[in-house]
Amino acid sequence: MYKILDKVNTPQDLRKLDLSELPGLCDEIRDYIVRCCAENPGHLASSLGAVELIVGMHYVYDTPSDKLVFDVGHQAYAHKIITGRKEAFKNNRKQDGISGFPNRDESQFDAFGAGHASTSVSAALGLAKAAQLSGTGEKVVAMIGDGAMTGGLALEGLNNAGDSDTDLLVILNDNEMAIDSNRGAIHSYLLKFTTDPAYNKLKTHVWERLGAGRLRNWLQRVVRNLKSGLVNRSGGDLFEAFGFRYFGPIDGNDIFKVIRTLRRLKDIKGPKILHTCTVKGKGYAPAEADPTTWHAPGKFDPETGERISGSPAISTGSGSDRVRYQDVFGEVLCELARKDPKVVGITPAMATGSGMTAFAEEFPDRFFDVGIAEEHAATFSAGLAAGGMKPYCSIYSTFAQRAYDEIVHDVALQHLPVVFCFDRAGLVGEDGATHQGVFDLAAMRSIPNTILAAPKDEKELKDMLYMGLEITDGPYIIRYPRGLGEGVSWKDEIPSRLEAGKSEKLMDGSSVAVLALGPVSHRTMEAASRIKEETGRNPIVYNVRFLKPFDFEMMEDVKDCGTIITLEDGALKGGLYDEVCEYVSSHGIKATVKGFGVHDRFMPQATVSQQRKACGLDVESIYSVLSKLFKNN
């Protein structure tokens, strides 16, 4: 089907191609990515924009001996296709398929795993330093996007790398900035001059002959000022302040410029940064026109660009209509802000995903997108709370792991009333192990002065968000899942007043108790109702609501049951299961406790329904467990 791509199964095959064939190869890779993602959804726009950079890196560098490190990994699809996973890419992000992100267990070409932003510079510096200490001569390249460069970890890595003598190339993939054509000629000349081997050899010789001292420092300042006077280098001074030599910007979608520049930079010693400008969604018109929507568009017709599975309704919420939890959060947050002028919203670069775009439009002065900086988001929220505001900070659960110290040290220790809304909590599906939000319950349960809540549905999420207005001691953490809710009425419902640490009894029964945390409560009730219809007997069922403070009155109610089952969309170690086991053990209760959730492992990619089944959290699994228990009693 593909004239050139069909000949490329490894980077070695790629390096056999004539330079003139590479533009065609890039076009074919784009077409292949589009057609695969049309049928099997993935992260599209970022990968389309990075094709030439990835082809260029593999063409110039001797991978896998030389190491390529990707930040996040959204842009790495061309890398997977080139490195022996072309056929496997058709099952990208599927159960038993390949990961949607770089994964060391998957390929020798994946030098470092990635799923969270801003890690590439630090990891690449470690690899480069290891190569230096081992004397292997391996080259190391990190590719990072302009968004990930806002993360504190990226700046920490730059600061350390710039102060070292380690050979490292960082490619800044800037897909927001256009190259100004009016200064293109000067940029091209300066880039050609500064990457010229003869120039760099002479420059190194001059600096070595001068040695360290005032004269050398003065001459270097003169050279930097001269270069700055010739051209506005789009942030080059910032990177050179970190100790990096700055090159660019260049057109990162021009394969000839990419290869020519990489070849020149390959043998320049020390830490270097190449600024490249690319077009997000490059080569596919719908993605170029709307890169935000086409970041992860779902299924679509590759010929017309028509999306087959569009987004669900956002503003409905009655009867059987199902909306996404993040949209409930966004709409209720607007309600709260209308009622209380002290309510503010904070997000670390996830405004759209968290459902905060409407809030941002209605309350621009009270909306803060702090960039990819979860630690800063937490402490910034703490400062807002200390100043008398009522911050609602929305962070994806998997990314909130980064803010653990700030939640402990800056919020909980100081009793500050910050409402943390952990979106994408629990099993999240095809994004795989890097993105499952399953560790928040165990991590946050250990923090003093903390309320940890999990709503069973959209209405209870609304209730818990309203509860946040009255919180005076913090942190107050609400965790809710990705995707559609349970279809309960919520929009026009009057908020119910909830008491922290008070559970909800959903069904009275005997012999067996089921304690469910979060939306699994609904699946539990479905299974328990079937058991009741078939046997006339049924378990006690509780919607736990709050893991912390924990409802000990609930435990007194179920202590005489022979079996207590816990269900949670999170890690069993440290979560609800451990809480119940601790209580049973410390109070001498004779009941057997069975826990269902995520066992001691990282959950690989699969659909959410497949993951629930694997963890015993789907209706059929719950029904099967209850059926066996009642038959044996």
N, C-alpha and C positions, 0 to 999 in steps of 0.2 A: 504493500500500500504506500510505503514511504521510500522514495528513491535513495535518500541519504541515511535517514534514521535507521532503516532496516540493516544498515551495515555497521551500526554502532551499538555494541553491547557492553563495552568497557571503555574506560578512558584511553586505554592503549589503542583501541580502534579509532577513537576520536582523533588522536594525535597522528594517525596515518593519513588523515584527510588533508587535501590541499586547502590552503587558506581561502581560496575562492569558493569552496563548497560550504563554508561555515554559515553565511547568511541563509542559505537554503536549509541547512540543518536546524538553525534557530527557528525558522518558520515552521518546519515540520514538528519540532518539539512542542511549539505552542499549539499547533493543531491537535496534537496527540493529547496534551494536557486538557484542552477544552473538551474534546470528545469523551475522554475518560471521566472528567468531572461532571459532564452533562448527565451521564448515566449513574455515576457513583460520586455523590457530592463531596467536595473538599474545599480547601482554601485556594481560591483561583487567582484573584487579581494580583496578589503579591508575587506569586510564582511566575505569572506571565511577564511581569516587569523585570525579573531577574535572570531571564534566560541567557542573554549575552554574557553577563558577568560570570555565570556558572560555567558556560561553555568555554569562555576565555580562561578561567582559572584552571580547569582540567586540561586545556590545550597547552598552557604554558608550564604548569607545575607537574611534577612527577608523582601524581597520586597513585596509590595510597601512601607511598613513602613520605612525600610531602603531605602536610595536614591542612585540610580545610575545615574551619569551624564556623557553623551557622548560628546566628542569633535567632531565637524562637523556633525557626524552622518552617514558618509559613511559606517562605520563598524558595524552599529547597526541592521542589518537585522535579525540576530539570536535573538536579544532582542525582536523584533516585533513578531517574530514567536512564541516565548515562552510565550509572555504576551497576549494571547487571540486573536491574529491577524493572525493566520495561514491561514485561508481561505481568509481573507481580503488582505493578502499579494499578492494574485494573481492579484489584481487590484492596486498594489503599483504604485504610481506616476501618476495614471490615473485620469481623471476628475471624481469627486465624489468618488474617491477611497481614500486610506490612503496616507499620506505624505511619501516621501522617507527619511524623517529626523525625529528625535524625536520631538513630538509636544504635548504640555501640554493639548491642547483642544481635543486630540485624545484618550489619555489613562492616567489613574492614575499612570501607571508605568513609564511614561515619566516625570521624575521629573523636567526637564528643557529642553526647546526647543533648537535646534542647527541647524545651516546651514553654519555658518561662523566659521573659525578655531580659536583656542586658547582661547575659552571662558570658558572651563570646570573648570579650577582650581578656577577662581574667583567665578563662580556660586556655585560650590561645597563648597567653604569656606563660602559663605553666608548661604547656607542651613545648614552647620554644626554648624555655629555660632548661627543660629536661634534655632536649636535643643538644643544647650547648654544653651541658655538663657531661653528656654521654659521648660527645664528639661525633655524632652521626651525620651532621651537615644537613639535616632535614629542614625544609622551609615550612613556615607556618603562616597561614592567612586566616584572618577573622573577617567575616562579613556581617555588618550590623546595620540595621535600618535607622533612619533619622529619629523615629519614635522611640526605639529602644535606647538611643543615645541619651535620652532624658533621665534614664534610670540611674540611681546613685551607684549601683554596682559597676556600671559601665565607666563612670567617672573615676571610681576607685581604681579600676583596672588601668585606665589611661594614666592616672597619676603614678602608679607603681611602674608600669611599663616604660613611661617616658623617662624615668629616673634610672633605668637599667641600660646595660649595653647589649641587650638581647635583640637579635634580628627578628623582627615581627612586622608584618604588613596588616594594617586594618583597612578594610574597604568600607567606606561609609556609603551605603546605598540610599541615596536621598531621592525619594519618589514624590516629593512635594515641591521642590525648587526647580525652576526652569533655568537653562543657561542663557544668559543675555547675549544675543547675537552681536550687539554692538561692540562687545569686548571679546568676541570669540577669537579673533586673530591674535590679539595680545596673549590671551590664555593659551592658545595653541603653541605660540612661539615660546612662551615661558615654560610650559610643560615640557616641550621638546628639549629645551635648553637644560632645565633642572634635572631631567632624567637621563641625560646623555652620559654614557659610561666614561668618556674622556674627561668631561667636566667634573664628574664625581670623584674620579681617581685623582685629578689635580687638586680638587678641593680637600680631599682627605690628606693628601701629601702636605699641602700648605698648613692645615691645622696641626698635623703631627709635628712638623718642623718648628712651628711657633710654640708648641707646648702650651700648658695651662698658664694663665696669667692675664694681666690687665690688657696687654696689647691684643691678644687673641679675643678676649671678651669684647673689646672695643670694635675690632674689625667685624666680628659676628653681628654686633648690633647694627653696624653700618650696612652690612649686606641685607639683613632682615628689613631694615627701614627702606632700603632701595627697592627691594622686591615689593614691599607694601605700597610704595609710591607708584610703582609701575601699574599695579592692578589691585583692585579690591578682591581679596582672595576668599570671600565668602566664608569667613570663620577660620581661616588658616592661622591667624594670630592666636586664637584660642588654643588650637591643638599644639602649636609650637610652644605656647606657654607651658603645656604639659610635658614638653620635651620631645615631641614628635616632629619629624620633618613632614611638611604638608605638600601634597601634590594635587592639582586639579583646580576646579572641577572639570570632569570630562563627561561626554555623552556616554552613559553606561549602556545604551542600547545600540551603540555603534560597535560591532564586533571587531572591526579592524583597529579602532582606537583603543579598545579594551586590551587586545592582545599586544599591540605595539607598546602600550604603557606598562603592562605587566612584565613584559620582557625586559624593559629598561629598569624597572624597579626590583626585579628579582635578585640582583646581585648587589644592590645598595645596602650597606650595613646599617644596623641600628633600627629603632622603632620608626615606622613610617605610616602615614595615613593617606589613602587615595580617596578623594571625594568624587563620587560618581552620581550623576543625575539620571534617573530612569523614570519611565512612565508606568504607573501602576495600571495593570490591565492591558499592557502593551500588546497590540496586534489583534485584539478582540474588541470591536467597537462598543458593545454594551458595557463591558468592564472598564474601558477607558472613560466612558461618559459618566459612570456612576460606580467608582471603585469601592465605596463604602458598602453598597448593597451587594456588589460582586466579590467582596472579600470572601464570603462563604454563602453562595446564592442558593444552595439546594439544587434539585434537578432542574434542567432546562433544555430547550431545543437548541442544539449547537448552531443550527442554520439561521434561525430567526432571533435567537436570544430570548425567546419567551420562557419565563420561569413556569415550570409545571407545578411545583408545590410552593405556592406563595406563602407569605407570613399569615398567621391566623389573625382573627379579629382582635382589635386592641381595646376598643372603648365599650364593648358590650360586657355584661356581667350578670345576667339574670337567667333564671330557668336552667336549661341544659347547655347554654353557650359556654364554651371553654376558652379561656384567655390564658396568656402566659403569666407566670408569677411576676416576672420583671415589669410587666405592664400594669399589674395591680399595684405593685410598689410605686411605680412612677405616678400613677393617677392619685393614689392616696397621699403621697408626699405633697402633691400640689394642694390637696384639700387641707393638709396640716399647715402648709405655709400660708394659706389664705386665712386660717384661724389664728395663727401665731406668727408675728413678724420676726421672731427670733429663730425660727426654723431655717436651717441652711442645709444645702446638699453638697456632698463631696464625692468625687470619683477619681480613681487613678486611670484615666484614659479609657474608661468604659462607659461613657455616657449613653451611647446607643444600646449597647448590650444590656445595660442595667435598667433601661427604661426611663432615663432621666432627661431625654431631649425636650419633652414638654415642659418640665420644670425649668430647664435652662432657658427656654424661650419666654416663659411667663415671669420668671424671677432671675434675670441675668445677674443682678447684683448679689444674689444669695446662692449662686451656683459656682462651684469651683472644681474645674478639671485640672488636677495637679500633674498630669502626665503619668508616665509609667514609673510611679514612685509610691509604692504601697506603704513603705515605712513613713515617708513624709506625710502621706494622707492621714495616717493614724495620729501622728503627733500634731499635725496641723489641726486636726479635729479636736484634739485635747486642748490646744491653745484656744480654739474658738469656744469650747465649753468653759474653760477657765475665765474667759472674757464675758460669760453670761449668755452665749448663744446656745441653741439646741441643735447640734450637728447630727445629721443622718449621713453616715459614711457607707457607701455601697462598694463592696469589693467582692470579686469572685472568690469563692471559698479557697480554691487552690492557690490563688495569689495572696490571700490573707496570711498564708503560712509565713510569708516574708515579714509580716508586720507583728509577729508574735512578741518580740521584745518590747516594741513600742506600746502594744496593748497592755503588757504587764507593767512596764516601768513608767510610762507617761500617762496612762489612763487609769488602770485599776489601782495602782499604788497611791494615786492622788485622788481617788474617789470621784473622778470626773464623769459626768453623765453624757457619754458619747453613745449614740445608737449605731451599732455596726450591723449592716444588712449584708449577710453573706449569701450572695446570689450563686447559682450553680453548685449548691451544696449537694453532697451525695454523689450518686452515679450519674455521669454526664454523657456516656456513650462513646461515640466514635473518636473523640479527641484522645482517648487512651489514658495511659498511666500518668502522664504529666499533668493532666487536667482534672482527674477525679477529685471531687471535693469531699473526701471521706475521712480526713484527719482532724477536722475542726472540732468535733465533739470531744475527742480525747484530749486535744491540745488545750482547748479553752476551759474544759471542766476543772482543770487543776488551778485556775487563777482565782484567788480570793476577790471578794467584792464584785463578782460577776454574775449576771443573769444570762442564762443560755436557753433560748427558746426555739422550738421548731413547730410551725403551724401545720395543721393537718390539711388545710385547703385555703382557697382564696379569702373566704370570709374571716378565718382565724388570722391570716396574715394581716388583714386590715385591722382587726382588733389589736394585734400585737404592735402594729405601727402606731396606732392611737395611744397605746399604753406608754410608748416612748415619750410622749409629751409630759408625763408625770414622773419620769425617772429622775431622781436627784443624786443617785450614786451609781457609779458605772465601773466597767462597761456593761451595756445591755446588748447582747448579740442575738439577732434573729437570723436563722439559717433556713433557706428555702431552695427547692430544686430548680433545675433548668426546665424550661418548656411549659407545656400546658398544665393548667390546674385541673381540678376535679369536676368542674362544671357546676359548682354550687352558686347560689345567688349571693352577691356581695356588694354590687355597685350602689344600690339604693338602701342597703341595710344599715340600720343604726348600729354603731360599734358597741360591742358588748364589753363590759368592764372586766378585765382579767386580773387575777391575783397571782403574782409571781410564786411559782412553786406549787400551784394548785392544778391537779390533773382533772380530766373529764371522764366520768364513767359512761361508756357507750352502751354496754350490755351487762346485765346481771346474770350470773350463772353459778356453776359449782365445779369442783374437782380440778379444773384447769383454768389458769389465768393467762391472758395475753396482754402484755404491756407494749404498746406500739408508739413509736416516736415519729411524728411527721405524717406525710400523706399515706404511708403504709397503713395507717389507721383505717382508711376507706377500704383497702384491699382485705384487711383483716375482718372487717364487718361483713363483707361480701362472702368470705369463706365461712365465717361463724354462722351466718344466716342459713347457708346451705346445710351445715351440720345440724342446725336446729330443725330444719324442715325434714331432714332424713331420719334423725334419731330422737327428736323431741328433747334433746339435751344440748347444752351449749356452754361455752366458756365465759368467764368474766372477761370483759374487754375494756381496757382503759386507753384513752388518748393521753399520753403522758404529758405532752405540751412542753414542760420545762425539765431539762436535764439538771439544771441548777438554778435556784435551789430545788432540791428533790422533794417529792411528795411522800413523806414517810407515813402519812395517814393511809395512802393508797396501799403501801406495803403491809400495813396492819390488816387491811381489808382482805388481802389475798394470801396471807401467811399460812392459812389452813389448807390451801390448795396443794395437791400432790405434785403438780408440775406448774412452773411459771415459765412462760415463753417471752423472750424479749425480741423485738423487731426494730431495727434501726438502719437507716440508709447511711451507714458510716462504719468506721473501724470498730470491731468488737472490743479490742483491747483499749481500755480507758474510757469506753462509752457507756451506754445504758446497761449493757450486759454486765460490765464490771461493777457499776453502781449497785445493781440488784444483787449480784453475787456477794459484794461486800456487806450489804445489809443482812442478807440471809445468813451469812457466816457469823457475823458479829452478834446476831440476835438468837442464834441457836435454832433457827427454823429448819425443819426437816425436808422442805420442798426441794425437788430437783429443778435446776435452772437450765434451760436450753436457750442459747443465743443464736439469732440469725441476723446476719449482716455481712460485712466484709472481713474475712479472716485475715491472718497475718501475711498479706501479700499485696502487691501492686496490681490493680485491675487493668488488664489490657483492653484494647479497643474492641468494641462490639456495640450493638444497639442497646439502649437502656433496658428494653424488655429482656434481651438475652442476659444482660448483667444481673438484672433482678432475679431471673430464674437461677442463675449460677449461685446467687447468695441466699436463695430460699425466701425471697421477698415478693414473689408474684402470687396471685390468688391461688393458683393450682398447688403451688408448693405449700402454702399456709394451710389450705384445705386438706392436703395429704397428711400433714403432720397432725392436725387436729383429729382427722378421721381415725388414724391409728391409735391415738391416745384414748379416744372415747370407746373404741372397740375393745381396748385392753382393760378398760375400767368398768 
